[in-house]
Amino acid sequence: MSRAGKPSGVAGAARVKRTGQPAAPPSTRGRVVAEKREARKREVAQAALRVIAREGVEGASLRGIAAVLGCTTGSLTHYFRDKDDLINFVLDELTTSLTESLSSIDVAAISDDALQTLIQSMLPHDAEMRQWWAVWIAFTASSLSDSAMRARQAQRDSVVLAKMTDIIGAVFAQRGLRPPREEIVAEAELLLCFVDGLGLHAVEAPRRFSAERQARLLAMHLDGLARRWGLESA
């Protein structure tokens, strides 16, 4: 204690900036720095999305991504070791976004309308989702010649298939149906194949496959599922 009876500046007084405002505690400052770093990494990832959608994975470069951001490549390497590190981060962000969308569904109370709304939201129905799909297509194309990326894609596919299987199984269960597990998996695979194919064509020919046409084709596919299992009369 100081002679005045107050904590000494070294022992425990709150540090004060020259502005007269108390400085944030070290733990808070560290959290703020980490949050800013993550926010900046996501800004870089968004720029990378635009470049990959336009140039493909192989055509995308740190220089091109830096140009979109209006910064130097040195600024990017402050957050990512190299292009591969950035590409992997973008792929992880896309995977997380997709799995979170699937996880948002309450499988215990899913309705036919909720299923259609979920799948429809995943399709390239607007400019943002067309860009998202263009990047997925670029990653898929790259995985054909890149074993490491192919392994990551396979891992992502297994997670998505598992979640879609749970959703389809819940739809059956609500109608009192208990088909064999392999049949539920097959329906989930068929639905994902349909979504992948429709998404690819919608990116290639957006005028032909408008949002309205995508919704109509999806409804037709889901109607076919209902007829196969007698869901429409339940």
C-alpha positions as CSV (number, residue, x, y, z in Angstrom):
1,M,0.0,0.0,0.0
2,S,1.1,3.6,-0.6
3,R,1.3,6.2,2.1
4,A,-2.1,7.5,1.1
5,G,-3.6,4.1,1.7
6,K,-4.3,3.3,-2.0
7,P,-2.8,0.4,-3.9
8,S,0.5,1.3,-5.5
9,G,0.7,1.6,-9.2
10,V,2.8,-1.6,-9.5
11,A,0.9,-3.7,-7.0
12,G,-2.6,-3.4,-8.2
13,A,-3.9,-0.1,-9.5
14,A,-5.8,-0.3,-12.8
15,R,-3.6,0.8,-15.7
16,V,-4.8,3.9,-17.4
17,K,-4.1,5.0,-20.9
18,R,-3.0,8.5,-21.7
19,T,-6.6,9.2,-22.7
20,G,-7.5,8.7,-19.1
21,Q,-9.5,5.5,-19.8
22,P,-8.7,2.3,-18.1
23,A,-6.9,-0.2,-20.4
24,A,-8.7,-3.5,-21.0
25,P,-7.4,-6.4,-18.8
26,P,-4.9,-8.6,-20.6
27,S,-7.4,-11.4,-21.0
28,T,-9.9,-9.1,-22.6
29,R,-7.3,-7.6,-24.9
30,G,-6.3,-11.1,-26.0
31,R,-9.8,-12.0,-26.8
32,V,-10.4,-8.9,-28.8
33,V,-7.2,-9.4,-30.8
34,A,-8.3,-13.1,-31.5
35,E,-11.7,-12.0,-32.6
36,K,-10.3,-9.3,-34.9
37,R,-7.9,-11.9,-36.3
38,E,-10.8,-14.4,-37.0
39,A,-12.9,-11.6,-38.5
40,R,-10.0,-10.6,-40.9
41,K,-9.5,-14.3,-41.8
42,R,-13.1,-14.5,-42.8
43,E,-12.8,-11.3,-44.9
44,V,-9.9,-13.0,-46.7
45,A,-11.9,-16.1,-47.1
46,Q,-14.8,-14.2,-48.7
47,A,-12.4,-12.6,-51.2
48,A,-11.0,-16.1,-51.9
49,L,-14.5,-17.3,-52.6
50,R,-15.0,-14.7,-55.3
51,V,-11.6,-15.5,-56.9
52,I,-12.1,-19.3,-56.8
53,A,-15.6,-19.0,-58.2
54,R,-14.2,-17.1,-61.1
55,E,-10.8,-18.8,-61.6
56,G,-11.1,-22.2,-60.1
57,V,-8.9,-23.6,-57.3
58,E,-5.8,-23.9,-59.5
59,G,-6.3,-20.5,-61.1
60,A,-6.7,-18.7,-57.7
61,S,-3.6,-17.1,-56.4
62,L,-2.6,-15.1,-53.3
63,R,-1.9,-12.2,-55.6
64,G,-5.4,-12.3,-57.1
65,I,-7.0,-12.6,-53.7
66,A,-4.9,-9.7,-52.4
67,A,-6.0,-7.6,-55.3
68,V,-9.7,-8.1,-54.4
69,L,-8.9,-7.0,-50.9
70,G,-6.7,-4.1,-52.0
71,C,-3.8,-5.3,-49.9
72,T,-0.4,-7.0,-50.5
73,T,0.3,-10.7,-50.5
74,G,2.4,-10.2,-47.4
75,S,-0.8,-9.1,-45.5
76,L,-2.4,-12.4,-46.4
77,T,0.6,-14.5,-45.2
78,H,0.1,-12.8,-41.8
79,Y,-3.1,-14.9,-41.5
80,F,-2.3,-17.9,-43.7
81,R,0.9,-19.7,-44.3
82,D,0.4,-20.2,-48.0
83,K,-2.3,-20.7,-50.6
84,D,-3.0,-24.3,-49.5
85,D,-3.6,-23.1,-45.9
86,L,-6.1,-20.5,-47.2
87,I,-7.8,-22.9,-49.5
88,N,-8.3,-25.4,-46.6
89,F,-9.7,-22.6,-44.4
90,V,-12.2,-21.7,-47.1
91,L,-13.2,-25.4,-47.5
92,D,-13.7,-25.7,-43.8
93,E,-15.9,-22.6,-43.7
94,L,-18.1,-23.9,-46.5
95,T,-18.4,-27.3,-44.8
96,T,-19.3,-25.8,-41.5
97,S,-21.9,-23.6,-43.2
98,L,-23.5,-26.6,-44.8
99,T,-23.5,-28.8,-41.8
100,E,-24.9,-26.0,-39.6
101,S,-27.8,-25.6,-42.1
102,L,-28.6,-29.4,-41.9
103,S,-28.2,-29.3,-38.1
104,S,-30.7,-26.5,-37.8
105,I,-33.5,-28.9,-38.6
106,D,-35.3,-30.4,-35.6
107,V,-35.4,-34.0,-36.9
108,A,-37.9,-34.9,-34.1
109,A,-40.6,-32.7,-35.6
110,I,-39.6,-32.2,-39.2
111,S,-42.5,-31.7,-41.7
112,D,-42.6,-32.2,-45.5
113,D,-42.6,-28.4,-45.9
114,A,-39.6,-27.9,-43.6
115,L,-37.6,-30.6,-45.6
116,Q,-38.4,-28.9,-48.9
117,T,-37.6,-25.4,-47.5
118,L,-34.2,-26.7,-46.2
119,I,-33.2,-28.3,-49.5
120,Q,-34.4,-25.4,-51.5
121,S,-32.3,-23.0,-49.4
122,M,-29.2,-25.1,-50.2
123,L,-29.7,-24.8,-54.0
124,P,-28.2,-22.0,-56.1
125,H,-31.3,-19.9,-56.1
126,D,-29.6,-16.5,-55.9
127,A,-26.3,-14.8,-56.7
128,E,-24.7,-15.6,-53.3
129,M,-25.6,-19.3,-53.5
130,R,-24.5,-19.5,-57.2
131,Q,-21.1,-18.3,-56.0
132,W,-21.1,-20.8,-53.2
133,W,-21.9,-23.6,-55.6
134,A,-19.3,-22.5,-58.2
135,V,-16.7,-22.8,-55.4
136,W,-18.0,-26.3,-54.5
137,I,-17.8,-27.4,-58.1
138,A,-14.3,-26.0,-58.3
139,F,-13.2,-27.9,-55.2
140,T,-14.8,-31.1,-56.6
141,A,-13.0,-30.7,-59.9
142,S,-9.7,-30.1,-58.1
143,S,-10.2,-33.2,-55.9
144,L,-10.1,-35.4,-59.0
145,S,-6.3,-34.8,-59.3
146,D,-5.5,-33.8,-55.7
147,S,-5.6,-36.8,-53.3
148,A,-5.5,-34.6,-50.1
149,M,-8.4,-32.6,-51.3
150,R,-10.3,-35.7,-52.3
151,A,-9.9,-37.1,-48.8
152,R,-11.3,-33.8,-47.4
153,Q,-14.2,-33.9,-49.8
154,A,-14.9,-37.5,-48.9
155,Q,-15.0,-36.6,-45.2
156,R,-17.4,-33.7,-45.9
157,D,-19.6,-36.0,-48.0
158,S,-19.8,-38.6,-45.2
159,V,-20.9,-35.9,-42.7
160,V,-23.6,-34.5,-45.0
161,L,-24.8,-38.0,-45.9
162,A,-25.1,-38.9,-42.2
163,K,-27.1,-35.8,-41.4
164,M,-29.4,-36.2,-44.4
165,T,-30.0,-39.9,-43.5
166,D,-31.1,-38.8,-40.0
167,I,-33.5,-36.3,-41.6
168,I,-35.0,-38.8,-44.0
169,G,-35.3,-41.4,-41.2
170,A,-37.2,-38.9,-39.1
171,V,-39.6,-38.2,-42.0
172,F,-40.3,-42.0,-42.2
173,A,-40.6,-42.4,-38.4
174,Q,-43.2,-39.6,-38.1
175,R,-45.3,-41.6,-40.6
176,G,-44.9,-44.8,-38.6
177,L,-42.5,-46.3,-41.2
178,R,-39.4,-48.3,-40.2
179,P,-37.7,-49.3,-43.4
180,P,-34.3,-51.0,-43.2
181,R,-31.4,-48.6,-42.6
182,E,-29.9,-49.3,-46.0
183,E,-33.1,-48.1,-47.6
184,I,-33.0,-44.8,-45.7
185,V,-29.4,-44.3,-46.6
186,A,-30.2,-45.0,-50.3
187,E,-33.0,-42.4,-50.2
188,A,-30.6,-39.9,-48.6
189,E,-28.0,-40.6,-51.3
190,L,-30.5,-40.2,-54.0
191,L,-31.7,-36.9,-52.7
192,L,-28.1,-35.6,-52.4
193,C,-27.3,-36.8,-55.9
194,F,-30.4,-34.9,-57.1
195,V,-29.3,-31.8,-55.3
196,D,-25.8,-32.0,-56.6
197,G,-27.0,-32.5,-60.2
198,L,-29.5,-29.7,-60.1
199,G,-27.0,-27.4,-58.4
200,L,-24.5,-28.0,-61.2
201,H,-27.0,-27.4,-64.0
202,A,-28.3,-24.3,-62.2
203,V,-24.8,-22.8,-62.1
204,E,-24.2,-23.6,-65.7
205,A,-27.5,-22.4,-67.0
206,P,-29.1,-20.0,-64.4
207,R,-31.7,-18.6,-66.8
208,R,-33.0,-22.1,-67.6
209,F,-32.9,-23.3,-64.0
210,S,-34.4,-20.3,-62.3
211,A,-35.2,-20.4,-58.6
212,E,-38.8,-21.1,-59.4
213,R,-37.8,-24.1,-61.7
214,Q,-35.4,-25.4,-59.1
215,A,-38.3,-25.4,-56.5
216,R,-40.6,-27.1,-58.9
217,L,-38.1,-29.9,-59.8
218,L,-37.3,-30.4,-56.1
219,A,-41.1,-30.7,-55.3
220,M,-41.4,-33.3,-58.1
221,H,-38.5,-35.3,-56.6
222,L,-39.9,-35.2,-53.1
223,D,-43.3,-36.2,-54.4
224,G,-41.6,-39.3,-56.0
225,L,-40.2,-40.2,-52.6
226,A,-43.6,-39.8,-51.1
227,R,-45.2,-42.1,-53.7
228,R,-42.5,-44.8,-53.2
229,W,-43.3,-45.0,-49.6
230,G,-47.0,-44.0,-49.5
231,L,-46.2,-40.9,-47.5
232,E,-48.7,-38.8,-49.4
233,S,-51.6,-40.7,-48.1
234,A,-50.4,-40.8,-44.5
